[in-house]
Amino acid sequence: MVVIRELATDDEDSDFSPGGQGPRPEDVRPRVRRRTKSSGDSRKVYGAGRRPAPLRPAAGRDWLWFVAAGVACGLLHAWHVSTLFENDRHFSHLSTLEREMSLRTEMGMYYSYFKTLAEAPDLVSGIELLMEDRLVEAPSAVNALQRFNLYPEVLLGTAYHGFRQVSQALGVETRECWKVDRGDSLAPVWSCVGLGTPVFFYLAGVWLCAAVLGVVLFIYGCQMSANIWGGLLTVACFFFNHSEATRMMWTPPLRESFAFPFLLAQMVHVCRAITTKRPGWGQVLSIGCLTAISLLFWQFSQFVLFTQTWLIYLLWVIGALSTTQLRAVLAAQMVGLLTAFGLLFGNRMLVCSPLSAAVLAMLLLLLTLEDLLQQLPALAGALARLGLALVGTIGVRLELSHLLQDQPDDSHIWNILRAKLGKYRDFDTMLYTCAAEFDFLPPETLTRLSATLLIPSAVLGAGLAVSLWGMGGRRPDPSRRPAAAPSSSEEEPVSASRTPVRPRRRRTVSGAAPGPSLVLAWLAEARGRLRQDLDVAYTLLQLTVFAAMALMVMRLKLFLTPMLCVATALLASRKFVHFIQLKRTHLCILAVLVSGMAVRGVKNIQEQHNIVGEYQNPELEELLEWVRTDTAPSDTFAGPMALMATVLLSTRRPVVNHPHYESAGARERTRQVYQIFSRRSAKQVYKTLKRLQVDYVVLYEPMCYGSPKPGCAMVDLWDVTDPDQRGRPPVCRRLIEGDPSPLLRVFENSQYVVLRVPAKYVEIPAPKQGAS
């Protein structure tokens, strides 16, 4: 069965930037291109409350099985996503221009920087071009390394230069070129494949990250279950729900493709650190390095790490985590923040981020007020710690923003949250919320995740863990004095085997009413059991946060689905499934569970591999060829954000606006350019474009004529932003259909119109009536 799939629309490609406002490719055509070559003991029983140590394979056969399974998971995922990407676009048969056109919105923008590095004579000169980029926000010079999280491109560019030098020294041919007949009366093109082709080397780096993701998911599952079966179950769930877990196969250059594997690896290392009585400097540095990589690769990582900081702090406040463990995690995050801050040349969004404020506030609290807070009663101390941390986070963030004397670059994210929770609307917020991926999580997603038994399995695993912590198979003794709640500064020993000490059972008085002492005793015992599984507790808390994020913003299900897969690994734990005495019986039940998941999961995988298409967009290709041949290299362009990324990549012309929407200045420039879609007069639009020093403005016709989502047409956004202009006709339609003066129409086809912004405009008044 062959399914013809249209490429993901622009609103699916943006990296936390508004989508749906750029050119959409036409329906994918059937393939017509042809190549012509040019030259244990299964009866071991675990009692309730006993959990084996986290999986640390010993030397020998166990270690080999562990490594082999992890590598297999990684390689299988890399092959899976690379195959889906090739099937979707027929990428190997596209020309260089078509490949670049298929990388739309921010994908094209990010790849353009790798292209700059790959085409530079040496790496140093390429990095200098990135640090003084005069193409992306013309006529201003921008330090792209500071603004755009380009370290994946820097690392791949460095590797590409090294690879090219080694291959040339050895005389190894690294690419092969073919002449491709495109059919449909289109001219044949040359297509080159191999690691010597920059775009294939770049994609190889993405597939390597996909392999890392597969390995990390396997390790995380092993960490949760303390055996290899939990890792395999996690990876199986991930494949069965792959279309709901990642977009790596459709949008390789996006930041999440590079950052998410390392963000997940950071969480694994945090889990290991908080189950260690005194985390060593090796653990601190490993968490710090992974934190830095996540922050360098993706600007949204800071918000995920912000939730992690507060969850770890919450575990400390309730007394489950020791002060030493909290200090280790906060110190590691500070190391990562300082490293990222330096390598990003003082990125303002990172400096003023909630993560920076929270880490600073909590460290200051530990260093200055903790001795005083220990004198308070348990409940009052916990509330004081929470309140002081919250007030400190807000205060530090406000002070950092005041020092920079500028609007925080992440203000639009908080406005999106305000819009989700209330009725707040502005131009930037509506650009986001009108995109499908920023809508609420649809019920269909939950249905699909339930059809593979992922949600029921994860909920069951979490329920078993929580019930064991809360009940533990024992009832507190009312005649026993409640255990004193240790202060948050006390060190709680965690044995290497992570096996809790079981207190002696005592008889309870029949009919005794549970009093405050009984409740305190129960809470103390529950907290003691929780200390034995801090990694599981943190993971379940993080899963809860990710679920709330995904319900608010559909795109964030890329965090939810993998964590659901990790939570499912708890069903493979001998501790949490303690009521199944024999290991062999437990494994048989797991096999039945996977079989039930596979009923729908295998169909999901088959449906992904049946997606077969080929990218073609003759209208966009015609536009880009015209820009290359009929405009000067110094001419500046403005227009829809998604289209400007393609113009920047394929023609190397300067652009005024771009799809990276994480800067307050960039958002303001885009609002000014998007006046071409408002109800203002053509003369007002001309003055704005002239002030921005634009030479050509490109109109995408579908953006002028409405939106499939009610209230989300560009003119509707302007009616909210500029209500005084309501009732007037949209200027965009006049520029396309009528007299565009004072602008000049210089190019048009069925999708695009290019208008020249003349250097001078003189308005000649109409002659007076009755003048002789």
PABA-404965 format. One line per 5 residues: number of its first residue (from 1); for each residue x, y, z of C-alpha. Coordinates in pm, whole numbers, padded with zeros to 5 digits. Each point is the difference from the previous one (the first is absolute). Example, Ala and Ser with C-alpha at 12.3 -4.5 7.8 and 13.67 -1.06 7.14 Angstrom:
1) 01230/-00450/00780 ~ 00137/00344/-00066
END
This chain:
1) 00000/00000/00000 ~ 00138/00335/-00100 ~ -00124/00311/00178 ~ 00074/00337/-00153 ~ 00066/00243/00283
6) 00025/00376/-00024 ~ 00300/00143/00177 ~ -00059/00146/00346 ~ -00137/00350/-00025 ~ 00193/00300/00116
11) -00182/00017/00327 ~ 00148/-00338/00086 ~ 00356/00111/-00056 ~ 00050/00300/00219 ~ 00218/-00036/00303
16) -00220/00168/00258 ~ -00079/00260/-00262 ~ -00331/00079/-00168 ~ -00078/-00221/-00291 ~ -00260/-00021/-00266
21) 00099/00333/-00147 ~ 00241/-00115/-00267 ~ -00020/-00174/-00335 ~ -00149/-00345/-00006 ~ 00115/-00253/-00261
26) -00251/-00135/-00240 ~ -00130/-00354/00025 ~ 00282/-00247/-00021 ~ 00018/-00162/-00344 ~ 00067/-00371/-00064
31) 00361/-00088/-00057 ~ 00111/00031/-00360 ~ 00374/00060/00037 ~ 00258/-00226/-00160 ~ 00373/-00008/00055
36) 00262/-00023/-00273 ~ 00355/-00025/00128 ~ 00254/00255/-00121 ~ 00328/-00174/00115 ~ -01129/-02344/05061
41) -00181/-00219/00194 ~ -00357/-00004/-00124 ~ -00126/-00113/00341 ~ 00153/00282/00203 ~ -00269/00171/00209
46) -00006/00366/00107 ~ -00213/00109/00289 ~ -00213/00311/00003 ~ 00207/00308/00048 ~ 00322/-00159/-00125
51) 00142/00136/-00324 ~ 00316/-00125/-00171 ~ 00274/00252/-00054 ~ -00016/00210/-00315 ~ 00134/-00187/-00296
56) 00379/00012/00013 ~ 00108/-00292/-00216 ~ 00301/-00186/00126 ~ 00288/-00108/-00218 ~ -00073/-00297/-00219
61) -00310/-00121/-00174 ~ -00243/00241/00174 ~ 00206/00297/-00110 ~ 00014/-00126/-00359 ~ -00378/-00050/-00010
66) -00058/00347/00141 ~ 00232/00172/-00250 ~ -00131/-00204/-00292 ~ -00362/00079/00083 ~ 00071/00373/00043
71) 00196/00028/-00325 ~ -00267/-00196/-00185 ~ -00270/00237/00125 ~ 00201/00301/-00114 ~ 00084/-00136/-00344
76) -00357/-00114/-00057 ~ -00138/00345/00080 ~ 00256/00172/-00224 ~ -00092/-00230/-00289 ~ -00371/00051/00067
81) 00001/00381/-00012 ~ 00242/00022/-00294 ~ -00214/-00240/-00203 ~ -00317/00195/00076 ~ 00169/00324/-00102
86) 00117/-00144/-00332 ~ -00338/-00156/-00075 ~ -00182/00323/00074 ~ 00202/00220/-00237 ~ 00188/-00239/-00230
91) 00284/00216/00122 ~ 00284/-00183/-00171 ~ -00152/00079/-00343 ~ -00050/00374/00056 ~ 00220/00273/-00136
96) 00196/00220/00238 ~ -00255/00280/-00036 ~ -00295/-00233/00061 ~ 00166/-00140/00311 ~ 00046/00350/00136
101) -00359/00094/-00086 ~ -00127/-00304/00192 ~ 00170/00131/00317 ~ -00255/00269/00074 ~ -00041/00260/00274
106) 00260/-00028/00277 ~ 00135/-00322/-00149 ~ 00130/00194/-00299 ~ 00135/00276/00220 ~ 00199/-00237/00220
111) 00133/-00197/-00296 ~ 00110/00325/-00169 ~ 00256/00048/00279 ~ 00140/-00349/-00052 ~ 00016/00080/-00370
116) 00196/00317/00083 ~ 00250/-00203/00203 ~ 00024/-00279/-00259 ~ 00064/00242/-00288 ~ 00251/00213/00191
121) 00366/-00057/-00096 ~ 00077/-00094/00361 ~ -00186/-00037/00326 ~ 00129/00319/00161 ~ -00118/00224/-00284
126) -00339/-00176/00006 ~ -00044/00064/00373 ~ 00094/00365/-00053 ~ -00281/00027/-00255 ~ -00241/-00139/00258
131) 00116/00243/00267 ~ -00059/00296/-00230 ~ -00298/-00105/-00208 ~ -00132/00281/-00219 ~ -00251/-00212/-00192
136) -00258/-00106/00258 ~ -00112/00342/00133 ~ 00123/00238/-00266 ~ 00143/00257/00016 ~ 00102/-00076/00362
141) 00283/-00235/00092 ~ -00100/-00287/00229 ~ 00210/-00244/00202 ~ -00185/-00312/-00114 ~ 00179/-00218/00256
146) -00144/00215/00275 ~ -00354/00013/-00135 ~ -00088/-00325/-00171 ~ 00139/-00305/00191 ~ 00222/-00101/-00291
151) 00246/-00228/00178 ~ -00134/-00311/-00176 ~ 00095/00167/-00329 ~ 00338/00106/00139 ~ 00082/-00354/00114
156) -00117/-00153/-00328 ~ 00184/00267/-00199 ~ 00320/-00079/00190 ~ -00048/-00371/-00064 ~ -00073/00064/-00368
161) 00322/00196/-00054 ~ 00196/-00275/00175 ~ -00173/-00272/-00200 ~ 00066/00179/-00328 ~ 00368/00049/00079
166) 00048/-00364/00098 ~ -00186/-00133/-00304 ~ 00198/00223/-00233 ~ 00329/-00107/00158 ~ -00093/-00367/-00041
171) -00139/00053/-00348 ~ -00339/-00147/00095 ~ -00302/00093/-00211 ~ -00275/00112/00238 ~ -00288/00078/-00234
176) -00164/-00128/-00315 ~ -00201/00210/-00245 ~ -00291/-00098/-00222 ~ -00210/00164/-00265 ~ -00364/-00014/00105
181) -00292/00016/-00244 ~ -00280/00180/00188 ~ -00280/-00056/-00251 ~ -00305/00232/-00022 ~ 00178/00210/-00264
186) 00258/00108/00260 ~ 00364/00028/-00097 ~ 00231/-00278/00123 ~ 00227/00083/00293 ~ 00324/-00132/00149
191) -00023/-00162/00341 ~ 00297/-00098/00218 ~ -00007/-00236/00297 ~ 00256/-00107/00257 ~ 00162/00149/00310
196) 00201/00232/-00223 ~ -00327/00180/-00080 ~ -00056/00257/00278 ~ -00371/-00068/00049 ~ 00055/-00376/00040
201) 00282/00057/00248 ~ -00232/00231/00194 ~ -00280/-00257/00000 ~ 00245/-00266/00118 ~ 00054/00214/00310
206) -00375/00005/00060 ~ -00027/-00377/-00039 ~ 00287/-00036/00249 ~ -00207/00197/00252 ~ -00291/-00233/-00077
211) 00224/-00293/00090 ~ 00095/00172/00327 ~ -00369/00045/00078 ~ -00064/-00371/-00047 ~ 00288/-00090/00232
216) -00103/00252/00268 ~ -00360/-00125/00001 ~ 00130/-00353/00052 ~ 00223/00109/00289 ~ -00278/00205/00159
221) -00233/-00299/-00010 ~ 00269/-00216/00162 ~ 00043/00265/00271 ~ -00371/-00008/00081 ~ -00037/-00379/00009
226) 00350/-00102/00117 ~ 00019/-00259/-00278 ~ 00048/-00020/-00374 ~ -00363/-00089/-00068 ~ -00118/00345/00104
231) 00233/00156/-00255 ~ -00127/-00222/-00279 ~ -00361/00069/00099 ~ 00064/00376/-00010 ~ 00151/-00015/-00348
236) -00281/-00224/-00127 ~ -00261/00248/00125 ~ 00194/00284/-00164 ~ -00005/-00171/-00340 ~ -00367/-00097/00031
241) -00087/00368/00064 ~ 00273/00157/-00211 ~ -00221/00239/-00194 ~ -00119/00152/00331 ~ 00348/00012/00156
246) 00227/00191/-00240 ~ 00014/00207/-00320 ~ 00364/-00078/-00069 ~ -00080/-00193/-00319 ~ -00200/00289/-00150
251) 00194/00303/00128 ~ 00364/-00108/00054 ~ 00169/00342/00043 ~ -00228/00121/00279 ~ 00166/00056/00337
256) -00196/-00273/00175 ~ 00157/-00264/-00227 ~ 00343/00083/00141 ~ -00086/00099/00358 ~ -00264/-00246/00117
261) 00231/-00308/00019 ~ 00240/00192/00225 ~ -00283/00150/00204 ~ -00127/-00351/00068 ~ 00354/-00117/00081
266) 00029/00286/00249 ~ -00315/-00126/00174 ~ 00152/-00349/00022 ~ 00312/00141/00168 ~ -00214/00204/00240
271) -00183/-00322/00093 ~ 00331/-00166/00078 ~ 00124/00298/00202 ~ -00305/00021/00226 ~ 00023/-00372/00081
276) 00357/00049/00120 ~ 00056/00106/00360 ~ 00283/00239/-00087 ~ 00020/00070/-00374 ~ 00360/00037/-00112
281) 00154/00265/-00218 ~ -00011/-00240/-00292 ~ -00378/-00009/00020 ~ -00019/00376/00045 ~ 00216/00060/-00307
286) -00191/-00252/-00212 ~ -00332/00167/00085 ~ 00158/00341/-00060 ~ 00135/-00100/-00342 ~ -00332/-00147/-00113
291) -00183/00307/00131 ~ 00234/00224/-00199 ~ -00045/-00206/-00317 ~ -00378/00015/00034 ~ 00007/00378/00049
296) 00243/00051/-00289 ~ -00204/-00210/-00240 ~ -00354/00123/00074 ~ -00132/00320/00155 ~ -00308/-00180/00138
301) 00215/-00233/00212 ~ 00018/00266/00270 ~ -00374/-00031/00066 ~ 00019/-00378/00033 ~ 00296/00030/00237
306) -00189/00266/00196 ~ -00273/-00254/00077 ~ 00269/-00253/00095 ~ 00157/00246/00245 ~ -00329/00057/00177
311) -00086/-00371/00016 ~ 00336/-00083/00158 ~ -00047/00289/00241 ~ -00348/-00128/00089 ~ 00142/-00343/00085
316) 00246/00175/00232 ~ -00271/00208/00164 ~ -00203/-00307/00096 ~ 00312/-00160/00146 ~ 00045/-00277/-00256
321) 00322/00151/-00140 ~ 00301/00098/00208 ~ 00161/00343/-00012 ~ 00319/-00151/-00140 ~ -00190/-00152/-00292
326) -00186/00326/-00068 ~ 00322/00199/00006 ~ 00160/-00243/-00244 ~ -00284/00036/-00252 ~ -00014/00380/00033
331) 00379/00025/-00031 ~ -00012/-00214/-00315 ~ -00270/00220/-00150 ~ 00201/00310/00083 ~ 00304/-00151/-00172
336) -00211/-00066/-00308 ~ -00150/00349/00008 ~ 00336/00173/00030 ~ 00147/-00213/-00279 ~ -00292/00069/-00233
341) 00000/00368/00096 ~ 00365/00032/-00101 ~ -00027/-00196/-00325 ~ -00314/00191/-00100 ~ 00176/00333/00057
346) -00238/00108/00274 ~ -00326/-00095/-00167 ~ -00263/00232/00151 ~ -00279/-00256/-00005 ~ 00216/-00239/00204
351) 00120/00268/00240 ~ -00356/00108/00085 ~ -00143/-00352/-00013 ~ -00210/-00143/00283 ~ 00259/-00278/00027
356) 00283/00243/00080 ~ -00219/00181/00252 ~ -00116/-00320/00173 ~ 00347/-00152/00032 ~ 00147/00324/00137
361) -00287/00052/00244 ~ 00014/-00356/00135 ~ 00377/00001/00041 ~ -00018/00331/00186 ~ -00272/-00139/00225
366) 00209/-00307/00084 ~ 00307/00209/00077 ~ -00162/00274/00207 ~ -00334/-00099/00155 ~ 00001/-00378/00039
371) 00140/00000/00355 ~ -00274/00238/00107 ~ -00275/-00195/-00175 ~ 00100/-00319/00180 ~ -00120/00155/00325
376) -00359/00015/-00127 ~ -00256/-00281/00041 ~ -00012/-00246/-00288 ~ -00310/00137/-00176 ~ 00093/00363/00052
381) 00354/-00067/-00122 ~ -00125/-00168/-00315 ~ -00237/00285/-00081 ~ 00274/00254/00071 ~ 00244/-00176/-00231
386) -00255/-00012/-00282 ~ -00103/00361/00045 ~ 00354/00135/00021 ~ 00107/-00196/-00308 ~ -00298/00129/-00198
391) 00049/00360/00106 ~ 00374/-00028/-00057 ~ -00047/-00140/-00352 ~ -00234/00281/-00097 ~ 00221/00263/00161
396) 00322/-00120/-00163 ~ -00166/-00018/-00339 ~ -00139/00354/00030 ~ 00337/00131/00112 ~ 00182/-00166/-00290
401) -00252/00145/-00246 ~ 00041/00343/00161 ~ 00378/-00018/-00032 ~ -00032/-00070/-00373 ~ -00253/00282/-00029
406) -00191/-00183/-00270 ~ -00313/-00205/-00053 ~ 00072/-00368/00068 ~ 00029/-00201/-00320 ~ -00219/-00276/00144
411) -00297/00226/00075 ~ -00195/-00152/-00290 ~ 00012/-00342/00168 ~ -00168/00134/00313 ~ -00253/00179/-00220
416) -00082/-00332/-00164 ~ -00063/-00145/00346 ~ -00223/00298/00082 ~ -00192/-00058/-00322 ~ -00046/-00370/00083
421) -00125/00072/00349 ~ -00203/00310/-00082 ~ -00108/00226/-00284 ~ 00324/00190/-00055 ~ 00072/00074/-00368
426) 00262/00193/-00189 ~ 00161/-00033/-00342 ~ 00290/-00225/00105 ~ -00214/-00223/00218 ~ -00258/-00054/-00274
431) 00273/-00093/-00248 ~ 00080/-00287/00235 ~ -00343/-00105/00119 ~ -00141/-00003/-00354 ~ 00256/-00265/-00097
436) -00130/-00355/00042 ~ 00300/-00122/00200 ~ -00056/00270/00263 ~ -00361/-00098/00055 ~ -00119/-00210/00293
441) 00077/-00371/-00017 ~ -00281/-00158/-00205 ~ -00190/-00299/00140 ~ 00108/-00202/-00305 ~ 00358/00000/00131
446) -00106/-00152/00330 ~ -00206/-00256/-00190 ~ 00298/-00102/-00213 ~ 00227/-00027/00306 ~ -00261/-00211/00177
451) -00049/-00230/-00301 ~ 00360/-00120/00044 ~ -00062/-00045/00376 ~ 00266/00266/00073 ~ -00211/00223/00224
456) -00162/-00289/00194 ~ 00341/-00164/00051 ~ 00166/00321/00117 ~ -00287/00079/00235 ~ 00014/-00353/00140
461) 00375/00021/00053 ~ -00029/00336/00174 ~ -00291/-00127/00210 ~ 00198/-00302/00118 ~ 00290/00222/00105
466) -00220/00250/00184 ~ -00198/-00273/00175 ~ 00320/-00164/00121 ~ 00128/00331/00137 ~ -00331/00078/00166
471) -00092/-00343/00134 ~ 00312/-00211/-00013 ~ -00196/-00308/00092 ~ 00002/00111/00365 ~ -00214/00207/00232
476) 00155/00246/00246 ~ -00004/-00100/00367 ~ -00211/00241/00207 ~ 00185/-00100/00316 ~ 00334/00095/-00150
481) 00135/00352/00035 ~ 00006/00184/-00331 ~ 00341/00030/-00158 ~ 00136/00350/00019 ~ -00011/00166/-00338
486) 00362/00066/-00091 ~ 00092/00346/-00109 ~ 00084/00063/-00361 ~ 00366/00038/00094 ~ 00034/-00355/00136
491) 00172/-00258/-00212 ~ -00213/-00303/-00073 ~ 00207/-00309/-00069 ~ -00093/-00184/-00313 ~ 00148/-00347/-00019
496) 00167/-00121/-00313 ~ -00261/-00271/-00038 ~ -00277/00253/00059 ~ -00177/-00249/00229 ~ -00195/00167/00280
501) 00025/-00128/00355 ~ -00324/-00162/00098 ~ -00121/00098/00349 ~ -00138/-00260/00235 ~ -00373/-00050/-00019
506) -00193/00098/00309 ~ -00355/-00079/00095 ~ -00251/00279/-00028 ~ -00283/00058/00246 ~ -00323/-00111/-00160
511) -00237/00289/-00060 ~ 00255/00267/00092 ~ -00080/00324/-00172 ~ 00284/00134/-00213 ~ 00138/00309/00166
516) 00254/00262/-00103 ~ 00286/-00216/00124 ~ -00113/-00286/-00224 ~ -00013/00229/-00304 ~ 00345/00136/00077
521) 00135/-00351/00036 ~ -00154/-00101/-00331 ~ 00145/00308/-00173 ~ 00342/-00070/00145 ~ -00006/-00359/-00121
526) -00128/00103/-00345 ~ 00278/00254/-00028 ~ 00251/-00262/00103 ~ -00121/-00232/-00274 ~ 00005/00287/-00250
531) 00368/00062/00076 ~ 00080/-00343/-00140 ~ -00145/00094/-00341 ~ 00082/00366/-00048 ~ 00079/-00057/-00367
536) -00346/-00147/-00058 ~ -00166/00276/00201 ~ 00178/00271/-00199 ~ -00086/-00170/-00330 ~ -00369/-00024/00086
541) -00008/00363/00111 ~ 00171/00103/-00324 ~ -00250/-00208/-00194 ~ -00284/00185/00173 ~ 00149/00336/-00099
546) 00052/-00114/-00359 ~ -00361/-00120/-00013 ~ -00122/00344/00107 ~ 00227/00167/-00258 ~ -00121/-00230/-00280
551) -00365/00054/00087 ~ 00057/00376/-00032 ~ 00215/-00011/-00317 ~ -00034/-00298/-00232 ~ 00353/00033/-00131
556) 00143/-00077/00344 ~ -00125/-00357/-00020 ~ 00357/-00073/-00115 ~ 00080/00012/00375 ~ -00309/-00185/00118
561) 00009/-00311/-00219 ~ 00363/-00104/00068 ~ -00053/00048/00373 ~ -00312/-00215/-00016 ~ 00219/-00268/-00159
566) 00250/00037/00286 ~ -00277/-00028/00262 ~ -00117/-00322/-00164 ~ 00336/-00154/00094 ~ -00120/-00007/00362
571) -00213/-00301/-00095 ~ 00325/-00191/-00052 ~ 00125/00083/00352 ~ 00013/-00293/00241 ~ -00062/00239/00288
576) -00312/00173/-00122 ~ -00152/-00322/-00136 ~ 00088/-00184/00322 ~ -00328/-00192/00007 ~ 00125/-00216/-00290
581) 00238/-00229/00185 ~ 00175/-00182/-00283 ~ 00217/00188/-00246 ~ -00091/-00237/-00281 ~ -00370/00073/00049
586) 00074/00372/00003 ~ 00184/-00022/-00333 ~ -00284/-00196/-00156 ~ -00248/00271/00104 ~ 00229/00264/-00151
591) 00011/-00198/-00324 ~ -00379/-00007/-00009 ~ -00009/00375/00065 ~ 00240/00071/-00288 ~ -00208/-00225/-00224
596) -00307/00204/00081 ~ 00189/00323/-00069 ~ 00123/-00137/-00331 ~ -00350/-00055/-00134 ~ -00030/00373/-00070
601) 00366/00091/00034 ~ 00120/-00207/-00296 ~ -00273/00154/-00214 ~ 00125/00345/00101 ~ 00352/-00090/-00112
606) -00129/-00141/-00330 ~ -00204/00314/-00063 ~ 00310/00213/00050 ~ 00200/-00206/-00248 ~ -00287/00011/-00252
611) 00032/00379/-00021 ~ 00164/00046/-00340 ~ 00028/00330/-00183 ~ 00221/00233/-00193 ~ 00059/00369/00053
616) -00068/00241/-00287 ~ -00091/00367/00011 ~ 00040/00155/-00348 ~ -00146/00336/00106 ~ 00251/00048/00279
621) 00282/-00124/-00222 ~ -00099/00258/-00265 ~ 00002/00276/00262 ~ 00344/-00093/00133 ~ 00147/-00022/-00350
626) -00135/00348/-00074 ~ 00154/00135/00322 ~ 00335/-00154/-00093 ~ 00008/00140/-00353 ~ -00193/00328/00013
631) 00105/00156/00330 ~ 00332/00121/00135 ~ 00175/-00193/00280 ~ -00036/00305/00227 ~ -00378/00042/-00051
636) -00197/-00044/00323 ~ -00320/-00209/00020 ~ -00295/-00009/00239 ~ -00313/-00215/00015 ~ -00148/-00303/00177
641) 00243/-00139/00256 ~ 00003/-00354/-00137 ~ 00071/00122/-00353 ~ 00281/00229/00114 ~ 00188/-00299/00141
646) -00009/-00163/-00344 ~ 00111/00322/-00172 ~ 00288/00029/00246 ~ 00110/-00361/-00051 ~ -00034/-00039/-00375
651) 00082/00349/-00134 ~ 00222/00140/00279 ~ -00188/00331/-00024 ~ -00030/00216/00316 ~ -00337/-00022/00173
656) -00163/00235/00249 ~ -00207/-00255/00195 ~ 00034/-00370/00065 ~ -00187/-00285/00176 ~ 00208/-00002/00320
661) -00253/00177/00222 ~ 00182/-00015/00334 ~ 00126/00360/-00003 ~ -00211/00305/00088 ~ 00175/00195/-00276
666) -00068/-00269/-00260 ~ -00367/-00010/00097 ~ -00028/00377/-00042 ~ 00161/-00012/-00347 ~ -00239/-00275/-00106
671) -00302/00199/00118 ~ 00114/00293/-00210 ~ 00054/-00216/-00309 ~ -00338/-00169/00048 ~ -00174/00332/-00050
676) -00026/-00120/-00361 ~ -00282/-00225/00129 ~ -00178/00275/00199 ~ -00272/00248/-00095 ~ 00234/00296/-00009
681) 00056/00201/-00315 ~ 00264/-00091/-00257 ~ 00173/00330/00073 ~ 00037/-00088/00370 ~ 00135/-00344/-00091
686) 00249/00161/-00238 ~ 00130/00234/00271 ~ 00046/-00290/00243 ~ 00188/-00212/-00254 ~ 00216/00294/-00098
691) 00088/00063/00365 ~ 00112/-00364/00023 ~ 00214/00050/-00315 ~ -00184/-00270/-00195 ~ 00061/-00027/-00375
696) -00250/-00278/-00080 ~ -00301/-00135/00186 ~ -00142/-00344/-00082 ~ -00369/-00079/00038 ~ -00132/-00352/00039
701) -00352/00000/-00139 ~ -00163/-00255/00237 ~ 00096/00223/00293 ~ -00196/00286/-00156 ~ -00324/-00191/-00050
706) -00087/-00138/00341 ~ 00070/-00303/00215 ~ -00177/-00336/00044 ~ -00024/00075/00372 ~ -00265/00264/00083
711) 00144/00320/00140 ~ 00354/-00088/-00100 ~ 00037/00178/-00334 ~ 00276/00260/00001 ~ -00254/00278/-00032
716) -00180/-00139/00307 ~ 00321/00028/00201 ~ 00034/00361/-00109 ~ -00361/00074/00095 ~ 00095/-00092/00357
721) 00327/00194/-00008 ~ -00122/00301/-00198 ~ -00376/00028/00066 ~ -00019/00357/-00136 ~ 00048/-00136/-00354
726) -00292/-00243/00009 ~ -00234/00029/-00293 ~ 00265/00100/-00250 ~ 00101/-00242/-00279 ~ 00320/-00203/00051
731) 00296/00163/-00173 ~ 00146/-00338/-00099 ~ -00278/-00075/-00252 ~ 00042/00338/-00165 ~ 00376/-00057/-00031
736) -00062/-00334/-00171 ~ -00304/00074/-00217 ~ -00005/00377/-00055 ~ 00231/00297/-00021 ~ 00284/-00065/00249
741) 00131/00356/-00002 ~ 00209/00136/00159 ~ 00152/-00350/-00029 ~ 00088/-00160/-00334 ~ -00101/-00355/-00098
746) 00307/-00169/-00155 ~ -00076/-00375/00023 ~ -00305/-00221/00041 ~ -00116/-00357/-00049 ~ -00289/-00203/00135
751) 00132/00014/00359 ~ 00237/00293/00043 ~ 00016/00369/-00080 ~ 00315/00210/00037 ~ -00028/00377/00043
756) 00284/00242/-00042 ~ 00034/00275/00263 ~ 00117/00303/-00204 ~ 00265/00226/00146 ~ -00218/00308/-00036
761) -00371/00057/-00029 ~ -00155/00326/-00116 ~ -00375/00032/00025 ~ -00144/00217/-00281 ~ -00328/00158/00113
766) -00300/-00030/-00230 ~ -00085/00317/-00196 ~ -00265/00219/00156 ~ -00348/-00011/-00147 ~ -00077/00287/-00241
771) 00366/00104/-00038 ~ 00075/00150/-00341
END
